[in-house]
């Protein structure tokens, strides 16, 4: 039986949980590896082959299988446990990257590079979703801390993916593109070792082995999961459009470098929103918050349809970001409730959230690249707004799929309960 203790939800309280420190460090190192990877891979292959086209295709091949096979990798973690599953994935992933680098350096044909990149992407270890599942296990007796832990996790990821490209650029500047790829491999190897050797991972594995009702159900069979995935496909689409539209707006205004500032404001808004969310002792339910946040996120996109002024666009991009991390945090809370109630595979369920977001992001980026040339930023963002508004309406109408399934997983009411 779970015990809910009177623990104030602060970031210091989360960091004071000793058993979480080593796996959190491991997940941060691994995520830093994935943040460094895109630029490192692109420039390493470009340096070896002399072709940006080949480099782009190689990077795309790895990204495609990394996204497409994400649920399957998570399913392996759920079936074999985090320790065995991560070892089984990390070893061939590192081998695949090593083969890819070797092929590029020895002048192998483009087909061989694409094949090696695709195979490597298939095995990329999902330490982010695995860490979120581990948070729920570690904090089972300290349930009020879970939203704050998810907020810390989300903001940390934002920071890591902001620093990652800078680290890659620094390594390439002072050494060589190959050095940055070696750093990618070292980071993911060190992160996996920290994670699998942690006491929390061992305890979670022992708990799973003793549990006769070990979760095995398929997450997408749950109506609530389908609602969350649908929502994040829309969220990802908007962010994908903005990733292309914001630099386009800056370029049109005669200041191409301001595009980076506009994108940074979007990320900064997300970080501020996530940090604020994690410090609040919520009285509303996650279902209620999710419906409000989806609606709020959609409404913050609307002003971007009405202006092409870089200054105003920067302000509105920050407002869009404010809703972004809280949306992810609330979704992770809902997923935890859903999988707990339904005995569904938790790592796979968490992975579907990011998979939906990444798929929407890819579609939005691709569509924006075409639409901006023909109809400009205002109509492009308006098109994205129309799509996400329709999805937001469907999400609100389908909120009962979340409430009905999550109801039994809510902790007992208590003055300090963060819900």
C-alpha positions, 0 to 999 in steps of 0.5 A, spaced: 500 500 500 502 506 498 503 511 503 503 519 502 507 523 506 507 530 508 512 533 503 513 540 501 514 540 493 520 544 492 526 542 488 531 542 494 526 536 496 526 532 490 534 533 489 534 531 497 532 524 495 538 520 495 536 514 490 534 519 485 541 522 484 545 517 480 540 515 475 538 522 474 545 524 473 546 518 468 539 520 464 542 527 463 549 525 461 545 521 455 540 526 454 546 531 453 549 526 448 543 526 444 543 534 444 550 534 441 549 528 436 545 532 430 550 537 429 556 533 431 554 527 426 552 532 420 559 536 420 563 529 421 560 526 415 560 533 411 568 533 413 569 526 411 565 526 405 565 533 403 558 533 401 552 537 406 547 533 402 550 526 404 551 529 411 543 531 411 541 524 408 545 520 413 543 525 419 535 524 417 536 516 416 538 516 424 533 521 426 528 517 422 529 510 425 530 513 432 523 516 432 520 510 428 523 505 433 522 509 439 516 505 442 519 498 440 525 500 444 521 502 450 517 496 450 524 492 450 525 496 457 518 494 460 519 487 458 526 486 460 527 491 465 531 497 465 538 494 467 538 489 461 534 493 456 538 499 456 545 494 456 542 491 450 540 497 446 546 501 448 551 496 446 549 496 439 548 503 439 555 505 440 557 499 435 553 502 430 555 509 431 563 507 431 561 503 424 558 509 421 564 514 423 569 508 420 565 508 414 565 515 413 572 516 414 574 511 409 570 513 404 564 508 404 558 509 399 552 513 401 548 507 401 553 504 406 552 510 411 545 511 410 544 503 412 549 504 418 546 510 421 539 507 420 541 501 424 544 505 429 538 509 430 534 503 431 538 502 438 538 509 441 537 507 449 531 511 451 533 514 458 529 520 458 522 515 458 526 510 463 528 516 468 520 518 468 518 511 470 523 511 475 521 517 478 514 514 479 517 508 483 522 512 487 517 517 489 511 512 490 511 514 498 512 521 496 507 522 491 506 530 492 513 530 490 512 527 483 510 533 479 516 537 481 520 531 479 517 531 472 518 539 472 525 538 474 526 533 469 523 537 463 527 543 465 533 539 465 532 537 458 530 544 456 537 546 458 541 540 456 538 541 449 540 548 449 547 547 451 548 541 447 549 544 440 554 549 444 558 544 446 558 540 439 560 547 436 566 548 441 569 541 441 568 542 433 572 549 434 578 546 438 578 539 436 575 536 430 568 534 428 570 527 429 572 529 437 565 531 438 562 524 435 567 521 440 564 525 446 557 523 443 559 516 444 562 517 451 556 521 454 551 516 452 556 510 455 557 514 461 550 515 462 548 508 461 553 506 466 550 511 471 543 509 470 544 501 470 549 501 476 544 505 481 541 502 487 534 505 484 534 501 478 536 495 482 530 496 487 526 497 481 528 491 477 527 487 484 520 490 485 518 488 478 520 481 479 516 480 485 510 483 482 505 478 479 501 483 475 507 486 472 505 491 467 504 488 459 498 492 456 499 496 450 498 503 452 495 505 445 489 501 447 487 506 452 482 511 449 486 516 454 493 515 451 490 516 444 487 523 447 494 525 449 498 522 443 493 526 439 494 532 443 502 532 442 501 531 435 498 538 435 503 541 439 509 538 436 506 541 429 506 548 432 513 548 435 515 545 428 512 550 424 515 556 429 522 553 428 522 554 421 517 560 421 521 564 427 528 565 423 524 566 417 521 572 420 527 575 422 530 574 416 525 578 412 526 583 417 533 584 415 536 580 421 537 573 420 541 572 427 535 574 430 532 568 429 536 565 434 534 570 439 526 568 437 527 561 438 531 562 445 525 566 447 521 560 446 525 555 450 526 560 455 518 561 456 518 553 456 523 553 462 520 559 466 513 555 465 516 549 467 520 551 473 513 555 476 509 549 475 513 545 479 513 550 485 505 550 485 501 546 490 496 544 485 488 543 488 486 542 481 486 535 478 491 533 472 485 532 467 483 539 469 490 542 468 491 538 461 484 541 458 486 548 460 493 548 458 491 545 451 486 551 450 491 556 453 497 553 448 492 554 442 490 561 444 497 563 445 499 561 438 493 566 435 497 573 436 503 570 432 498 569 426 497 577 427 504 580 426 510 579 423 514 584 427 520 581 430 519 584 437 512 582 438 513 575 435 519 574 440 514 576 446 508 572 443 513 566 442 515 566 450 508 566 451 507 560 447 513 557 451 510 558 458 505 553 456 510 548 453 513 544 459 507 545 463 503 541 458 509 535 458 509 535 465 501 534 466 501 529 460 507 525 464 502 525 470 496 523 467 500 517 463 503 515 470 496 515 472 493 511 466 499 506 466 498 505 474 490 504 473 491 499 467 497 495 468 500 498 462 507 498 460 509 505 463 516 506 459 512 505 452 507 509 454 511 515 456 515 514 449 509 515 445 508 522 448 515 524 445 514 520 439 507 524 438 511 530 439 517 529 434 512 526 429 508 533 429 514 537 429 517 533 423 511 534 419 510 542 422 517 543 420 517 540 413 510 543 411 512 550 414 518 550 409 514 549 403 508 554 405 513 559 407 515 560 400 508 561 397 504 564 403 508 567 408 509 567 415 502 569 417 498 564 413 503 559 415 502 560 422 495 561 421 494 554 418 498 551 424 493 555 429 487 552 425 490 545 426 492 545 433 485 549 435 481 543 432 485 538 436 484 542 442 477 542 441 477 534 440 482 534 446 477 538 451 471 533 448 475 527 450 477 529 457 473 524 460 477 518 457 483 521 461 478 522 467 475 516 467 481 512 467 485 516 471 480 517 477 482 510 481 490 512 481 489 519 484 492 519 491 488 520 497 486 528 499 491 531 503 493 538 505 499 538 502 497 533 496 500 536 489 494 534 484 
